[in-house]
């Protein structure tokens, strides 16, 4: 499947990093490794998932590769990858190989991964600062080992690196604002996920199991070209909806309960992330409807405020106000809205943040705050908006009719020049829409 992000865009991203390296004032390089295959059991591996930063700069989806960006080198953009090997490819799949990498990926030169240490030895000599992902301890130790070999080589004039810097802040700042090509891919991921949620909504019925609902979602993802879910699919019926990261998905769905589905497809590396909560039998009870409306109004109020210059903290405050007003009206919180806001009592039942960035990672990178200020929205940023209320089954302080309910509503939103675009709005969300869609089987 051809990528919707053109090679020229990956080249521009690498040029941005090269420009930053040149502006350092000292000789500097960046070294970014790919992910490795991870063993699942004995001699079998988990499905491969590429390191997001490496993928952002290369579009290359194979393990055991390294990108080196060295502005002072004759060939600044260097890729090290697995060479062609017919015997290995019969067992593990086709490789791009060294010979095709330059044309396919737009790099300046490609070498076999086994040549990396020899070439890095030469590049590190005389380089003042090395930018790398220091959280990848295995690879960082490999770089430090090469630097130590240089230092202890006994050769005159050898100059090992003086500083090691984390390259992640540069890359994560770049990744925060999506390009038009990235948004096209994310829109596709969202559309696939929308169709899957609509399918699951009509599949759910009393007596079915949570894992069967997950299977419907995963089937819909795969049928439209999404290789896998972007994260562990959550299908929580009844009290299970109060477990934020519930992924066991092994319980039966009971008549009269709600089900919370949090699921999104990963398409060409980019994630979608949708949550809907609805009645297993297709009809909200009155208490379910009342609590659901509180969450829905909080989400709608938050969405209305998303535009350039606004911040996640601002829309979180809007959601908190709406949730508090609704909880006081229902008698779940006692006292005045003002007193409850001052004491943040809504936090007993809204136990997570309002949203997060979305992109190559489902909880995508990028600063939410810069120092003591929230990051202002810019066109091209993508975030989720997901207020929720969770009333534990043992919450004796509230009326029994509310206990054991978990409700979350989540959409994926692009900040535009004039406001925002809700990529996942087509999944039924109002009480009327949900009930009509579930009956229209």
Sine and cosine of phi, psi and omega as CSV:
sin_phi,cos_phi,sin_psi,cos_psi,sin_omega,cos_omega
0.00,0.00,0.86,-0.51,-0.03,-1.00
-0.94,0.35,0.63,-0.77,-0.01,-1.00
-0.96,0.26,0.61,-0.79,0.07,-1.00
-0.98,0.21,-0.22,0.97,0.07,-1.00
-1.00,-0.04,0.89,-0.45,-0.08,-1.00
-0.95,0.31,0.40,-0.91,0.01,-1.00
-0.83,0.56,-0.62,0.78,-0.03,-1.00
-0.86,0.52,-0.52,0.86,0.01,-1.00
-0.94,0.33,-0.65,0.76,0.09,-1.00
-0.88,0.47,-0.61,0.79,0.03,-1.00
-0.90,0.44,-0.65,0.76,0.01,-1.00
-0.90,0.43,-0.62,0.78,0.02,-1.00
-0.89,0.45,-0.68,0.73,0.02,-1.00
-0.91,0.42,-0.59,0.81,0.04,-1.00
-0.89,0.46,-0.60,0.80,0.04,-1.00
-0.88,0.48,-0.68,0.73,0.01,-1.00
-0.92,0.38,-0.66,0.75,0.03,-1.00
-0.87,0.50,-0.65,0.76,0.03,-1.00
-0.90,0.44,-0.63,0.78,0.04,-1.00
-0.91,0.42,-0.64,0.77,0.02,-1.00
-0.90,0.43,-0.66,0.75,0.01,-1.00
-0.91,0.41,-0.50,0.87,-0.05,-1.00
-0.99,0.14,-0.01,1.00,-0.07,-1.00
-0.93,0.37,-0.40,0.92,-0.05,-1.00
1.00,0.00,-0.26,0.97,0.06,-1.00
-0.77,-0.64,0.36,-0.93,0.05,-1.00
-0.89,0.46,0.81,-0.59,-0.09,-1.00
-0.61,-0.79,0.50,-0.86,0.11,-0.99
-0.72,-0.69,0.31,-0.95,0.12,-0.99
-0.85,-0.53,0.67,-0.75,-0.02,-1.00
-0.77,-0.64,0.89,-0.45,-0.09,-1.00
-0.82,-0.57,0.91,-0.42,-0.01,-1.00
-1.00,0.03,0.41,-0.91,0.14,-0.99
-0.98,0.18,-0.01,-1.00,0.15,-0.99
-0.99,0.15,0.29,-0.96,0.12,-0.99
-0.96,-0.30,0.34,-0.94,0.21,-0.98
-0.91,0.42,0.63,-0.78,0.01,-1.00
-0.93,-0.37,0.75,-0.66,-0.03,-1.00
-0.94,0.33,0.75,-0.66,0.07,-1.00
-1.00,-0.08,-0.73,0.68,-0.03,-1.00
-0.31,-0.95,0.87,-0.49,0.03,-1.00
0.80,0.60,-0.95,-0.31,-0.06,-1.00
-0.95,-0.32,0.41,0.91,0.09,-1.00
-0.91,-0.42,0.50,-0.86,-0.07,-1.00
-0.90,-0.44,0.38,-0.93,0.20,-0.98
-0.92,0.39,0.45,-0.89,0.13,-0.99
-0.81,0.59,0.69,-0.72,-0.08,-1.00
-0.94,0.33,0.69,-0.72,0.11,-0.99
-0.75,-0.66,0.86,-0.52,-0.11,-0.99
-0.94,0.33,0.51,-0.86,0.17,-0.99
-0.87,0.50,0.78,-0.62,-0.14,-0.99
-0.91,0.42,-0.65,0.76,0.01,-1.00
-0.91,0.42,-0.69,0.73,0.04,-1.00
-0.88,0.48,-0.70,0.71,-0.01,-1.00
-0.90,0.44,-0.62,0.79,-0.01,-1.00
-0.87,0.49,-0.55,0.84,-0.04,-1.00
-1.00,-0.05,-0.24,0.97,-0.11,-0.99
-0.79,-0.62,-0.55,0.83,-0.17,-0.99
0.94,0.33,0.23,0.97,-0.11,-0.99
-0.99,-0.12,0.81,-0.59,-0.17,-0.99
-0.90,-0.43,0.72,0.69,0.09,-1.00
-0.85,-0.53,0.46,-0.89,0.05,-1.00
-0.98,0.22,0.14,-0.99,0.15,-0.99
0.83,0.56,0.84,0.55,0.05,-1.00
-0.67,-0.74,0.36,-0.93,0.02,-1.00
-0.62,-0.79,0.69,-0.72,0.12,-0.99
-0.97,-0.24,0.78,-0.63,0.06,-1.00
-0.88,-0.47,0.78,-0.62,0.06,-1.00
-0.90,-0.44,0.92,-0.39,-0.11,-0.99
-0.73,-0.68,1.00,-0.07,-0.11,-0.99
-0.88,0.47,-0.43,0.90,-0.03,-1.00
-1.00,0.08,-0.14,0.99,-0.02,-1.00
-0.99,0.16,0.39,-0.92,0.03,-1.00
-0.88,0.48,-0.61,0.79,0.07,-1.00
-0.87,-0.49,0.99,-0.11,-0.21,-0.98
-0.94,0.34,-0.51,0.86,-0.09,-1.00
-0.96,-0.27,0.96,-0.28,-0.12,-0.99
-0.87,-0.50,0.76,-0.64,0.06,-1.00
-0.91,-0.42,0.70,-0.71,0.08,-1.00
-0.90,-0.44,0.83,-0.56,-0.12,-0.99
-0.57,-0.82,0.12,-0.99,0.03,-1.00
-0.95,0.31,0.73,-0.68,0.05,-1.00
-0.96,0.27,0.26,-0.96,0.11,-0.99
-0.87,0.50,0.63,-0.78,0.00,-1.00
-0.43,-0.90,1.00,-0.09,-0.09,-1.00
-0.79,0.61,-0.64,0.77,-0.03,-1.00
-0.92,0.40,-0.71,0.70,0.02,-1.00
-0.93,0.38,-0.58,0.81,-0.04,-1.00
-0.94,0.35,-0.48,0.87,0.09,-1.00
-0.88,0.48,-0.61,0.79,-0.03,-1.00
-1.00,0.09,-0.65,0.76,-0.24,-0.97
-0.88,-0.48,-0.04,1.00,0.05,-1.00
0.95,-0.33,0.29,-0.96,-0.09,-1.00
-0.94,0.35,0.54,-0.84,0.09,-1.00
-0.92,-0.40,0.51,-0.86,0.10,-1.00
-0.91,0.41,-0.69,0.72,0.01,-1.00
0.99,0.11,0.26,-0.97,-0.07,-1.00
-0.93,0.36,-0.69,0.72,-0.14,-0.99
-0.89,0.45,-0.58,0.81,-0.07,-1.00
-1.00,-0.01,-0.20,0.98,-0.16,-0.99
-0.90,0.43,-0.63,0.78,-0.06,-1.00
-0.87,0.49,-0.75,0.66,-0.03,-1.00
-0.95,0.32,-0.69,0.72,-0.10,-0.99
-0.93,0.36,-0.58,0.81,-0.11,-0.99
-0.94,-0.34,-0.15,0.99,0.04,-1.00
0.96,0.30,0.43,0.90,0.06,-1.00
-1.00,0.06,0.22,-0.98,-0.03,-1.00
-0.98,0.19,-0.57,0.82,-0.04,-1.00
-0.38,-0.93,0.48,-0.88,0.05,-1.00
-0.76,-0.65,0.59,-0.81,0.03,-1.00
-0.71,-0.70,0.30,-0.95,0.12,-0.99
-0.92,0.38,0.58,-0.82,-0.04,-1.00
-0.87,0.49,-0.46,0.89,0.01,-1.00
-0.93,0.38,-0.28,0.96,0.02,-1.00
-1.00,0.01,-0.02,1.00,-0.14,-0.99
-0.86,0.51,-0.77,0.64,-0.08,-1.00
-0.86,0.51,-0.68,0.74,-0.01,-1.00
-0.88,0.47,-0.69,0.72,-0.03,-1.00
-0.95,0.30,-0.62,0.78,0.01,-1.00
-0.91,0.41,-0.58,0.82,0.06,-1.00
-0.79,0.61,-0.73,0.69,-0.03,-1.00
-0.94,0.33,-0.63,0.78,-0.03,-1.00
-0.95,0.32,-0.59,0.81,-0.02,-1.00
-0.94,0.35,-0.50,0.87,0.03,-1.00
-0.91,0.41,0.92,-0.40,0.00,-1.00
1.00,-0.05,-0.08,1.00,0.07,-1.00
-1.00,0.06,0.81,-0.59,-0.05,-1.00
-0.98,0.22,-0.70,0.71,-0.11,-0.99
-0.77,-0.64,0.72,-0.70,0.06,-1.00
-0.92,-0.39,0.85,-0.53,0.08,-1.00
-0.99,-0.10,0.81,-0.59,-0.04,-1.00
-0.42,-0.91,0.12,-0.99,0.05,-1.00
-1.00,0.01,0.99,-0.16,-0.08,-1.00
-0.96,0.29,-0.19,0.98,0.07,-1.00
-0.97,0.24,-0.34,0.94,0.10,-1.00
-1.00,0.10,1.00,0.08,-0.18,-0.98
-0.90,0.43,-0.61,0.79,-0.01,-1.00
-0.87,0.49,-0.73,0.69,-0.04,-1.00
-0.95,0.30,-0.60,0.80,0.03,-1.00
-0.88,0.47,-0.65,0.76,0.04,-1.00
-0.91,0.41,-0.55,0.84,0.08,-1.00
-0.89,0.46,-0.68,0.73,0.03,-1.00
-0.91,0.41,-0.69,0.73,0.02,-1.00
-0.89,0.46,-0.59,0.81,0.05,-1.00
-0.90,0.44,-0.66,0.75,0.05,-1.00
-0.90,0.43,-0.65,0.76,0.02,-1.00
-0.90,0.44,-0.62,0.78,0.03,-1.00
-0.91,0.41,-0.62,0.79,0.05,-1.00
-0.88,0.47,-0.66,0.75,0.06,-1.00
-0.87,0.49,-0.74,0.67,-0.05,-1.00
-0.88,0.47,-0.58,0.82,-0.08,-1.00
-0.99,-0.15,0.18,0.98,-0.09,-1.00
-0.95,0.31,-0.39,0.92,-0.02,-1.00
0.98,0.18,0.01,1.00,0.00,-1.00
-0.99,0.15,0.64,-0.77,0.03,-1.00
-0.95,0.32,0.59,-0.81,0.08,-1.00
0.99,0.16,-0.05,1.00,0.01,-1.00
-0.95,0.30,0.72,-0.69,-0.03,-1.00
-0.77,-0.63,0.99,-0.11,0.05,-1.00
-0.94,0.34,0.27,-0.96,-0.01,-1.00
-0.84,0.53,0.57,-0.82,0.01,-1.00
-0.99,-0.12,-0.43,0.90,-0.07,-1.00
-0.66,-0.75,0.51,-0.86,0.09,-1.00
-0.83,-0.56,0.83,-0.55,-0.06,-1.00
-0.84,-0.54,0.51,-0.86,0.04,-1.00
-0.98,0.19,0.82,-0.57,0.00,-1.00
-0.99,0.15,-0.25,0.97,-0.13,-0.99
-0.84,0.54,-0.69,0.73,-0.02,-1.00
-0.84,0.55,-0.63,0.78,0.05,-1.00
-0.87,0.48,-0.79,0.61,-0.09,-1.00
-0.91,0.41,-0.63,0.78,-0.06,-1.00
-0.95,0.32,-0.54,0.84,0.11,-0.99
-0.91,0.41,-0.64,0.77,0.05,-1.00
-0.90,0.43,-0.65,0.76,-0.08,-1.00
-0.95,0.31,-0.32,0.95,-0.11,-0.99
-0.91,0.42,-0.61,0.79,0.02,-1.00
-0.98,-0.21,0.87,-0.49,-0.09,-1.00
-1.00,0.08,0.56,-0.83,0.08,-1.00
-0.99,0.15,0.14,-0.99,0.04,-1.00
-0.87,0.48,-0.62,0.78,0.01,-1.00
-0.92,0.39,-0.66,0.75,0.05,-1.00
-0.89,0.45,-0.67,0.74,0.00,-1.00
-0.90,0.44,-0.53,0.85,0.06,-1.00
-0.90,0.44,-0.69,0.72,0.02,-1.00
-0.91,0.41,-0.68,0.74,-0.02,-1.00
-0.92,0.40,-0.56,0.83,0.06,-1.00
-0.90,0.43,-0.63,0.78,0.05,-1.00
-0.91,0.42,-0.70,0.71,0.05,-1.00
-0.85,0.52,-0.66,0.75,0.01,-1.00
-0.91,0.41,-0.69,0.72,-0.01,-1.00
-0.89,0.46,-0.67,0.74,0.05,-1.00
-0.86,0.51,-0.69,0.73,-0.04,-1.00
-0.94,0.35,-0.60,0.80,0.07,-1.00
-0.86,0.51,-0.75,0.66,-0.01,-1.00
-0.88,0.48,-0.63,0.78,-0.01,-1.00
-0.91,0.41,-0.68,0.73,0.01,-1.00
-0.91,0.42,-0.64,0.77,0.02,-1.00
-0.91,0.42,-0.62,0.78,0.05,-1.00
-0.90,0.44,-0.72,0.69,-0.02,-1.00
-0.90,0.44,-0.60,0.80,-0.03,-1.00
-0.88,0.47,-0.57,0.82,0.02,-1.00
-1.00,0.09,-0.32,0.95,0.02,-1.00
-0.99,0.17,-0.56,0.83,-0.08,-1.00
-0.86,0.51,0.70,-0.72,0.05,-1.00
-0.32,-0.95,0.43,-0.90,0.05,-1.00
-0.83,0.56,0.67,-0.74,0.02,-1.00
0.99,-0.10,-0.33,0.95,0.09,-1.00
-0.98,0.18,0.29,-0.96,-0.06,-1.00
-0.97,-0.25,0.45,-0.89,0.03,-1.00
-0.84,0.55,-0.64,0.77,-0.03,-1.00
-0.92,0.38,-0.46,0.89,0.07,-1.00
-0.94,0.35,-0.60,0.80,0.07,-1.00
-0.90,0.43,-0.70,0.72,0.05,-1.00
-0.86,0.51,-0.64,0.77,0.01,-1.00
-0.89,0.46,-0.62,0.79,0.06,-1.00
-0.88,0.48,-0.69,0.72,0.02,-1.00
-0.88,0.47,-0.75,0.66,-0.06,-1.00
-0.91,0.41,-0.59,0.81,0.08,-1.00
-0.88,0.48,-0.71,0.70,-0.01,-1.00
-0.90,0.43,-0.61,0.79,0.07,-1.00
-0.86,0.51,-0.80,0.60,-0.12,-0.99
-0.90,0.43,-0.59,0.81,-0.05,-1.00
-0.92,0.40,-0.32,0.95,0.03,-1.00
-0.94,-0.34,0.27,0.96,0.15,-0.99
1.00,-0.06,0.14,0.99,0.08,-1.00
-1.00,0.03,0.90,-0.45,-0.16,-0.99
-0.89,0.45,-0.50,0.86,-0.11,-0.99
-0.28,-0.96,0.27,-0.96,0.19,-0.98
-0.90,0.44,0.47,-0.88,0.01,-1.00
-0.98,0.22,-0.22,0.98,-0.02,-1.00
-0.22,-0.97,0.07,-1.00,-0.01,-1.00
-0.91,0.42,0.87,-0.50,-0.05,-1.00
-0.92,0.39,0.72,-0.70,0.00,-1.00
-0.93,-0.36,0.86,-0.51,0.10,-0.99
-0.76,-0.65,1.00,0.09,-0.14,-0.99
-0.97,-0.24,0.94,-0.35,0.06,-1.00
-1.00,0.00,0.58,-0.82,0.06,-1.00
0.85,0.52,-0.75,-0.66,-0.05,-1.00
-0.90,0.44,-0.38,0.93,-0.01,-1.00
-0.89,0.46,-0.37,0.93,0.03,-1.00
-0.93,0.38,-0.26,0.97,0.02,-1.00
-1.00,0.09,-0.05,1.00,0.09,-1.00
-0.99,-0.12,0.93,-0.37,-0.20,-0.98
-0.86,0.52,-0.71,0.71,-0.04,-1.00
-0.94,-0.35,0.74,0.67,0.01,-1.00
-0.96,0.29,0.88,-0.47,-0.01,-1.00
-0.75,-0.66,0.12,0.99,0.03,-1.00
-0.91,0.42,-0.65,0.76,0.11,-0.99
0.76,0.65,0.72,0.69,-0.07,-1.00
-0.84,-0.54,0.13,0.99,-0.08,-1.00
-0.99,-0.12,0.42,-0.91,0.08,-1.00
-0.97,0.22,0.49,-0.87,0.03,-1.00
-1.00,-0.05,0.81,-0.59,-0.12,-0.99
-0.98,-0.21,0.62,-0.78,0.07,-1.00
-0.85,0.52,0.75,-0.66,0.01,-1.00
0.99,-0.10,-0.16,0.99,0.03,-1.00
-1.00,-0.06,0.29,-0.96,0.23,-0.97
-1.00,-0.04,0.36,-0.93,0.19,-0.98
-0.81,-0.59,0.71,-0.70,0.07,-1.00
-0.96,-0.29,0.86,-0.51,0.05,-1.00
-0.92,-0.40,0.86,-0.52,0.07,-1.00
-0.85,-0.52,0.96,-0.29,-0.10,-1.00
-0.42,-0.91,0.55,-0.83,0.05,-1.00
-0.44,-0.90,0.53,-0.85,0.02,-1.00
-1.00,0.07,0.48,-0.88,0.22,-0.98
-0.96,-0.27,0.84,-0.54,-0.04,-1.00
-0.81,-0.58,0.86,-0.51,-0.03,-1.00
0.76,0.65,0.64,0.77,0.09,-1.00
1.00,-0.04,-0.25,0.97,-0.10,-0.99
-0.97,-0.26,0.58,-0.82,-0.16,-0.99
-0.98,-0.20,0.52,-0.85,0.31,-0.95
-0.91,-0.40,0.31,-0.95,-0.10,-0.99
-0.41,-0.91,0.98,-0.21,-0.07,-1.00
-0.82,-0.57,0.64,-0.77,0.18,-0.98
-0.78,-0.63,0.71,-0.71,0.16,-0.99
-0.71,-0.70,0.53,-0.85,0.05,-1.00
-0.80,-0.60,0.74,-0.67,-0.10,-1.00
-0.39,-0.92,0.25,-0.97,-0.07,-1.00
-0.98,0.21,0.66,-0.75,0.00,-1.00
-0.86,0.51,-0.60,0.80,-0.05,-1.00
-1.00,-0.04,0.04,1.00,0.06,-1.00
1.00,-0.01,-0.06,1.00,0.00,-1.00
-0.73,-0.69,0.82,-0.58,0.07,-1.00
-0.94,0.33,0.70,-0.72,0.24,-0.97
-0.96,0.28,0.21,-0.98,-0.03,-1.00
-0.89,0.46,-0.72,0.69,0.05,-1.00
-0.88,0.47,-0.65,0.76,0.04,-1.00
-0.87,0.49,-0.70,0.72,0.00,-1.00
-0.88,0.47,-0.68,0.73,-0.05,-1.00
-0.90,0.44,-0.72,0.69,0.00,-1.00
-0.94,0.35,-0.61,0.79,0.03,-1.00
-0.87,0.49,-0.67,0.74,-0.04,-1.00
-0.89,0.45,-0.54,0.84,0.04,-1.00
-0.89,0.45,-0.72,0.69,0.01,-1.00
-0.92,0.40,-0.67,0.74,-0.02,-1.00
-0.89,0.46,-0.71,0.71,-0.01,-1.00
-0.91,0.42,-0.57,0.82,0.06,-1.00
-0.91,0.42,-0.64,0.77,0.00,-1.00
-0.93,0.36,-0.69,0.72,-0.01,-1.00
-0.89,0.46,-0.64,0.77,0.02,-1.00
-0.91,0.42,-0.62,0.78,0.02,-1.00
-0.91,0.41,-0.72,0.69,-0.04,-1.00
-0.87,0.50,-0.63,0.78,-0.03,-1.00
-0.87,0.50,-0.43,0.90,-0.11,-0.99
-1.00,-0.08,0.02,1.00,-0.05,-1.00
-0.99,0.13,0.87,-0.48,0.01,-1.00
-0.27,-0.96,0.24,-0.97,0.05,-1.00
-0.82,0.57,0.70,-0.72,0.02,-1.00
0.99,-0.10,-0.42,0.91,0.09,-1.00
-0.96,0.30,0.19,-0.98,-0.01,-1.00
-0.74,-0.67,0.31,-0.95,0.05,-1.00
-0.89,0.46,-0.59,0.81,0.02,-1.00
-0.90,0.44,-0.64,0.77,0.01,-1.00
-0.89,0.45,-0.70,0.71,-0.03,-1.00
-0.96,0.26,-0.45,0.89,0.11,-0.99
-0.91,0.42,-0.64,0.77,0.04,-1.00
-0.89,0.45,-0.62,0.78,0.03,-1.00
-0.89,0.45,-0.70,0.72,0.02,-1.00
-0.90,0.44,-0.66,0.76,-0.01,-1.00
-0.88,0.47,-0.65,0.76,0.02,-1.00
-0.89,0.46,-0.73,0.69,-0.03,-1.00
-0.91,0.42,-0.66,0.75,0.02,-1.00
-0.91,0.42,-0.68,0.73,0.00,-1.00
-0.89,0.45,-0.71,0.70,0.02,-1.00
-0.86,0.52,-0.68,0.73,-0.01,-1.00
-0.93,0.37,-0.66,0.75,0.00,-1.00
-0.92,0.38,-0.59,0.81,0.06,-1.00
-0.92,0.39,-0.69,0.72,0.00,-1.00
-0.87,0.49,-0.61,0.79,-0.01,-1.00
-0.99,0.16,-0.16,0.99,-0.01,-1.00
0.99,0.12,0.16,0.99,0.04,-1.00
-0.97,0.25,-0.60,0.80,0.18,-0.98
-0.96,-0.27,0.65,-0.76,-0.01,-1.00
-0.95,-0.30,0.49,-0.87,-0.04,-1.00
0.98,-0.18,-0.13,-0.99,-0.05,-1.00
-0.99,0.16,0.38,-0.92,0.07,-1.00
-0.87,0.49,-0.68,0.73,-0.03,-1.00
-0.87,0.49,-0.73,0.69,0.00,-1.00
-0.90,0.45,-0.66,0.75,0.00,-1.00
-0.92,0.39,-0.58,0.81,0.05,-1.00
-0.92,0.40,-0.69,0.73,-0.01,-1.00
-0.88,0.47,-0.55,0.84,-0.01,-1.00
-1.00,-0.09,-0.03,1.00,0.00,-1.00
0.78,0.63,0.68,0.73,-0.04,-1.00
-0.93,0.37,-0.36,0.93,0.06,-1.00
-0.85,0.53,-0.37,0.93,-0.03,-1.00
-0.90,0.44,-0.28,0.96,0.09,-1.00
-0.90,0.44,-0.49,0.87,-0.14,-0.99
-0.87,-0.50,-0.25,0.97,0.10,-0.99
-0.90,-0.44,1.00,-0.08,-0.30,-0.96
-0.96,-0.28,0.26,0.96,0.05,-1.00
-0.64,-0.76,0.05,-1.00,0.02,-1.00
-0.97,0.25,0.20,-0.98,-0.04,-1.00
-0.97,0.26,-0.43,0.90,-0.05,-1.00
-0.04,-1.00,-0.07,-1.00,-0.04,-1.00
-0.40,-0.92,0.30,-0.95,0.09,-1.00
-0.91,0.40,0.42,-0.91,-0.03,-1.00
-0.72,-0.70,0.63,-0.78,0.02,-1.00
0.03,-1.00,-0.80,-0.59,0.04,-1.00
-0.91,0.42,-0.47,0.88,0.16,-0.99
-0.93,-0.36,0.58,-0.81,-0.02,-1.00
-0.91,0.42,-0.63,0.77,0.23,-0.97
-0.98,-0.18,1.00,0.05,-0.24,-0.97
-0.97,0.24,0.29,-0.96,-0.06,-1.00
-0.98,0.18,0.22,-0.98,-0.01,-1.00
0.84,-0.55,0.55,-0.83,-0.04,-1.00
-0.94,0.33,0.78,-0.63,0.20,-0.98
-0.99,0.13,-0.54,0.84,0.07,-1.00
-0.78,-0.63,0.54,-0.84,0.13,-0.99
-0.85,-0.53,0.97,-0.25,-0.12,-0.99
0.92,0.39,-0.81,-0.58,0.00,-1.00
-0.99,-0.16,0.24,0.97,-0.02,-1.00
-0.86,-0.52,0.59,-0.80,0.06,-1.00
-0.96,0.28,0.56,-0.83,0.01,-1.00
-0.94,0.35,0.84,-0.54,0.02,-1.00
-0.96,0.29,0.59,-0.81,0.02,-1.00
-0.92,0.39,0.60,-0.80,0.11,-0.99
-0.79,-0.62,0.46,-0.89,0.08,-1.00
-0.83,0.56,0.70,-0.71,-0.02,-1.00
0.98,-0.17,-0.23,0.97,0.12,-0.99
-0.96,0.27,0.58,-0.82,0.01,-1.00
-0.81,-0.58,0.75,-0.66,-0.02,-1.00
-0.62,-0.78,0.32,-0.95,0.15,-0.99
-0.99,-0.11,0.44,-0.90,0.10,-1.00
-0.78,-0.63,0.92,-0.39,-0.22,-0.97
-0.57,-0.82,0.94,0.35,0.12,-0.99
-0.92,0.39,0.42,-0.91,0.03,-1.00
-0.41,-0.91,0.34,-0.94,0.12,-0.99
-0.72,-0.69,0.70,-0.71,-0.07,-1.00
-0.72,-0.70,0.92,-0.38,-0.02,-1.00
-0.96,-0.27,0.97,-0.24,-0.05,-1.00
-0.86,0.52,0.46,-0.89,-0.01,-1.00
-0.89,0.45,-0.41,0.91,-0.02,-1.00
-0.98,-0.21,0.34,0.94,-0.01,-1.00
-0.98,0.21,0.99,0.12,-0.10,-1.00
-0.93,0.36,-0.25,0.97,-0.02,-1.00
-0.97,0.24,-0.17,0.99,-0.02,-1.00
-0.88,-0.47,0.34,-0.94,0.04,-1.00
-0.84,0.54,0.61,-0.79,-0.07,-1.00
-0.85,0.52,-0.45,0.90,-0.07,-1.00
-0.92,0.39,-0.31,0.95,0.00,-1.00
-1.00,-0.09,-0.26,0.97,-0.18,-0.98
-0.94,0.34,0.58,-0.81,0.05,-1.00
0.99,0.16,0.19,0.98,0.02,-1.00
-0.99,-0.17,0.75,-0.66,0.16,-0.99
-0.82,-0.57,0.83,-0.56,-0.06,-1.00
-0.75,-0.66,0.80,-0.60,0.11,-0.99
-0.65,-0.76,0.61,-0.79,0.07,-1.00
-0.77,-0.64,0.82,-0.57,-0.13,-0.99
-0.69,-0.73,0.74,-0.68,0.09,-1.00
-0.77,-0.64,0.31,-0.95,0.01,-1.00
-0.96,-0.30,0.81,-0.59,-0.20,-0.98
-0.79,-0.61,0.73,-0.68,0.12,-0.99
-0.98,-0.18,0.76,-0.65,0.13,-0.99
-0.97,0.24,0.79,-0.62,0.01,-1.00
-0.93,-0.37,0.03,-1.00,0.00,-1.00
-0.88,0.47,-0.53,0.85,-0.11,-0.99
-0.93,-0.38,-0.08,1.00,-0.04,-1.00
0.18,-0.98,-0.95,-0.33,0.00,-1.00
-0.40,-0.92,0.26,-0.97,0.06,-1.00
-0.77,-0.64,0.87,-0.49,0.02,-1.00
-1.00,0.09,0.95,-0.31,-0.07,-1.00
-0.95,0.32,-0.35,0.94,-0.15,-0.99
-0.87,-0.50,0.37,0.93,-0.08,-1.00
-0.91,0.41,-0.32,0.95,-0.10,-1.00
-0.97,0.26,-0.16,0.99,0.11,-0.99
-0.98,0.22,0.81,-0.59,-0.01,-1.00
-0.77,0.64,0.66,-0.75,-0.13,-0.99
-0.70,-0.71,-0.57,0.82,0.04,-1.00
-0.97,0.23,0.31,-0.95,0.02,-1.00
-0.84,0.54,-0.71,0.71,-0.01,-1.00
-0.89,0.45,-0.70,0.71,0.00,-1.00
-0.89,0.45,-0.69,0.73,-0.03,-1.00
-0.90,0.44,-0.76,0.65,-0.04,-1.00
-0.90,0.43,-0.63,0.78,0.01,-1.00
-0.92,0.40,-0.68,0.73,-0.02,-1.00
-0.91,0.41,-0.63,0.77,-0.03,-1.00
-0.94,0.35,-0.49,0.87,0.04,-1.00
-0.99,0.13,-0.29,0.96,-0.05,-1.00
-1.00,0.01,0.88,0.48,-0.06,-1.00
-1.00,-0.06,0.00,0.00,0.00,0.00
